[in-house]
Amino acid sequence: MTRKHPKPSADHAAEDQPSADPAILLSLAWIDAHVAMLASCIRQQQAEEGVLDRDALVSVDGAFPLGEGADADVGYFNARTAEQEDAEKADVLLAEIATTPAQSLAGVVAKLAVVVREATDNTDLCEFPLQHIRSALADLRRLALEPIGDRPAGWAAGDQSIGALFEKPASSFAAWRAFAAWSQGDDEAYRSWTKTFKTLQGASQ
């Protein structure tokens, strides 16, 4: 019999572990949302390419299977809506992280790691802050040694530091989440993260 384990939210994790740093919990929730947003963006781009290819074909011979064009438009609209919703969720968490004081050095590391990951993946930002933030992040890691004795829910037991979670490629993080869900018998989360991994992995090839 397959065991069901609902995916813990940041709020539920905080209830289960009242001593956990809220900055860490929010940062972990953000990276989940961030990876989901990247996958949604890729799906939206793939759907858009399908619409453009269809329009190009129609312009050449004027023929297209009945109903297929409408399905492509609906698929593109759904993919675009999902991308916008995922981006808004990540933005809300990012703003909340900025207004949530860290209660430990590990929490500071988590917040800085979020900034570095966002700045790295967001091509609209300039390069200037990255070198300085990475330097401060390295100093904090060296000073704090990132103890993992009070690891919050959702943090992999094999990770040496919370910063390592944010430095993984998005596809690697999705693969880790899929494996963690499989290990816990969470079929729904396993299927969701496996789909996300396949999307991200396919885009990188």
ABEGO torsion letter per residue (X at the ends): XBBBBBBBBAAAAAAABAABBAAAAAAAAAAAAAAAAAAAAAAAAAAAAAAAAAAAAAAAAGBBBBGAAAAAAAAAAAAAAAAAAAAAAAAAAAAAAAABBBABAAAAAAAAAAAAAAAAABAABBAAAAAAAAAAAAAAAAAAGGBAAABBBGBBAABABAAAAAABBAAAAAAAAAAAAAAAGBAAAAAAAAAAAAAAAAAAX
